[in-house]
């Protein structure tokens, strides 16, 4: 019998090798991931609720939602569990190949198993497609769409979901295959080795979830999924400057690793960690808790599919909301959408603070400026007008060290101007 979502979250480890690996990677995106364990504690952390009765109501509604066959929570959990459990077989094959390369009298292993680079590449490709399908199931999309998933990855991924994808790039991409791992993936996808995909244990395990009427159709979908996220992966590597050496150095703070065994590290981590399942459970729990809280406020169960507006803000999405009195942005989760207004819950505050806000005062929280600048191009901000003594909404179009060129929303380009950073919030 499958475990309940309560059990799954309550049984998440607070400290094991998986947690240590994820903590070791946190330096690449500081503060993105907290190891939330325990379902009630997750409710408190995600919703800001402290009242025991309110927590119990959210818990009860979450259990009902989780068992609703129209929702995709259980399917997403099954996908995350399946990919990690089947992944151990691929890791064993990669280790056998490396042993055959290193130890001459066991060279027969090298001939009997796929090359480790090929095995690791297949592992990464299948994890990408599982993430794509799980995300779509979780958000009620009946047909997995690589382009929509790529847009979500670039704009709305956060917390455990973003950590999972970052770990995928590091542990399954850069570490075993090197900084040029994307090029090696292309070699496998376009060469004769692509046939190995349909015969490996992970593909067999998730085959029924992958769209397509034939093995070649399914491989084609896997290729589409990879092409959709390739740009994001490339940007992540370029932005962070991550290398195999820097990953191992980070891991070394939590796990003892011998420098001369780097060839084995990636396969070893695949065998001994379940970061996809661990963070996958946390991702499903976060979505489930927010959906439960939102459906309680609406008085109904959420419909399948994501309720969104032309702006792209959706129910369940975490955003930043402008507080005119405090003159600052606060993290909040969207619970309801009505025309160009949003009913939001402020993260870390009780439900008594929930409020309707206008779209003008809502912005995406995933814009990250580089180390050299205070703001990012495309970021929505508020600009102070000294003459009018008022804040105006604007979009950053160009950046310098101490200035930004902004376009004011609802005004034509004749009002665009350079403003000092200390006039921006």
GUFI-399368 format. One record per residue (C-alpha): residue in one letter; x, y, z. Coordinates in steps of 0.1 Angstrom, whole numbers, plus 5000, padded with zeros to 4 digits. Layout:
N
aXYZ/...
***
This chain:
425
x500050005000/x501350344990/x502250585018/x500150895024/x501551235017/x501651295055/x503850995059/x506151085030/x506751435043/x507051325080/x509651065071/x511951285051/x515351275066/x516851575083/x520451475077/x521651195054/x523951185024/x521151325001/x520651625024/x524351675027/x524751684989/x521951934985/x523352155013/x526752134995/x525152274963/x523252554981/x526252794976/x525252814939/x521852964947/x521953074984/x518753065003/x516652884976/x516252554996/x515252475031/x515052105041/x511452125052/x510451805069/x507251715088/x503851795072/x502552025100/x505852215101/x505652255063/x502252405066/x503452655092/x506552745071/x504752775038/x501452945049/x502653135080/x499752985100/x500352915137/x496752845148/x496452465155/x492852455142/x493752635109/x496752395104/x494452095110/x491952225084/x494652275058/x496051935066/x492651765062/x491951945029/x495451855017/x494751485023/x491451505004/x493151674975/x495951424974/x493551144971/x491351314944/x491951114912/x491451424891/x494551584906/x498151494896/x499851484931/x500151114934/x501351064898/x504051324904/x505251144935/x505350814917/x507450964889/x509951114913/x510150784933/x510450574901/x513250774885/x515450754917/x514850384923/x515550284887/x518450524886/x520450294909/x520650034881/x522250294857/x524650394884/x525650034889/x526350004852/x528450324852/x530450204881/x531049864865/x532350044833/x534650264854/x535949954873/x536649784840/x538550084828/x540650114859/x541349744868/x542849544839/x541849194850/x538149314852/x538249464817/x535449234807/x533049464826/x534049754803/x532949544774/x529749424789/x528349764801/x527650084783/x530250354785/x529850554817/x529450884798/x526550734778/x524950594809/x525150924827/x523751104796/x520750874795/x520250924832/x520151304828/x517851294797/x515251074815/x515351284846/x514551594825/x511651424808/x510351294842/x510551654856/x508651784826/x505851524829/x505651554867/x505351934865/x502551914840/x500751654860/x501051854891/x499652164874/x496751984857/x497951994821/x496651684803/x499351694777/x503051754786/x504352054768/x508152104767/x507852474758/x505452554786/x507652364810/x510752554799/x508952884804/x508052774839/x511552654847/x512952994836/x510353214854/x508553034883/x510752754895/x511852804931/x512552634964/x512952254963/x512052244925/x514852484916/x517252294938/x516351974921/x517052104887/x520252264899/x521351934914/x520551764881/x522851994862/x525651954887/x525451594898/x524151434865/x525651684840/x528751884849/x530251634874/x530351324853/x530451474818/x532351804823/x531352164816/x530652064779/x528051814791/x525451964767/x527651884737/x528051524749/x524251484752/x523851604716/x526351334706/x524251064722/x520951194709/x522251214673/x524450904673/x523750534672/x523850524710/x520350684711/x519050324707/x520350244742/x517750484757/x514850254750/x516549954765/x517750094798/x515850024831/x514850384838/x513150424804/x511350094809/x510150214843/x508750544831/x507850444795/x504050454801/x504150814811/x506150934781/x503951064752/x504250864719/x502950564702/x506250394695/x509750384711/x511050624684/x508150864692/x509050854729/x512750914722/x511651214700/x509751354729/x512751314752/x514851504726/x512251784726/x512251804764/x516051834764/x516152094736/x513552304755/x515652324787/x519152324771/x519252704771/x518352724808/x521052474817/x523652654796/x522752984813/x522952824848/x526452694841/x527553034826/x526053234855/x527453024883/x530752924867/x530252574881/x532952314873/x533551954884/x536252074907/x534052334923/x531352074929/x533651834945/x535152114966/x531652204978/x530851834985/x534051795004/x532752025031/x530051765039/x531351435025/x534851295025/x535951244989/x539351134977/x540651344948/x541851054928/x538450894927/x536551164908/x535650924880/x533550734905/x531951024923/x528951094901/x527950724898/x528450684936/x526150974943/x523550824920/x523650504939/x523650664974/x521250964971/x517651014961/x517551384956/x514851364930/x512451184953/x513451394984/x512951734967/x510051594946/x508151514978/x508851864991/x507652024958/x504451824958/x503851904995/x504352274988/x501952274959/x499452064978/x499452285009/x499052604989/x496252444968/x494552325000/x494752675016/x493552834984/x490552594980/x489552665016/x489353035009/x487452964976/x485252714993/x485852454965/x488452214953/x490752364927/x490052274891/x492652094872/x494852324853/x496552644864/x494452954868/x496453234853/x496153574838/x497753724807/x500553854830/x501553494837/x500853514875/x498953204886/x497253054916/x499852894938/x502653104924/x505053284948/x505553654939/x506553974955/x503954234964/x504554604969/x503454755003/x502955124997/x502955205034/x506155015042/x507655115008/x509054765003/x508354434985/x507054135004/x507053764994/x503553634989/x501553344974/x498653394950/x495453234963/x492853374939/x492753564906/x490053804896/x490554014865/x493654224872/x493554174910/x495153894931/x494253764965/x497553694982/x498853535013/x502053685027/x504753425034/x505553415071/x502353595082/x498953465093/x495853445071/x494553765088/x497053955066/x495753805033/x494554075010/x493554174975/x496254364955/x496354514921/x498554364893/x500554684892/x501854604927/x502854244919/x506154124904/x507953804896/x510553724923/x512953524901/x514953804886/x518553784900/x521054064893/x524653974887/x527254054913/x528154374895/x524754534895/x521854594919/x519054514895/x518354284866/x517254374831/x513454304828/x512954334865/x509754524877/x510554794902/x509155104918/x510755444911/x510455744934/x509556074919/x510756354941/x508556614925/x505356414927/x506356244959/x505055924946/x506255574935/x505755474899/x505955114884/x508655064859/x510654794841/x514554794840/x515754804804/x519454884809/x521854874839/x524955044850/x526755024883/x524855304899/x522055384875/x519255204856/x517455294824/x513655244831/x510455234812/x507455344831/x504455124829/x501355284813/x503555564798/x505055594764/x508855574757/x509255954758/x509255914796/x512055654797/x515055774816/x518155694836/x517555704874/x519955654903/x519755314921/x518855484954/x515655604938/x514655244930/x512954984951/
***
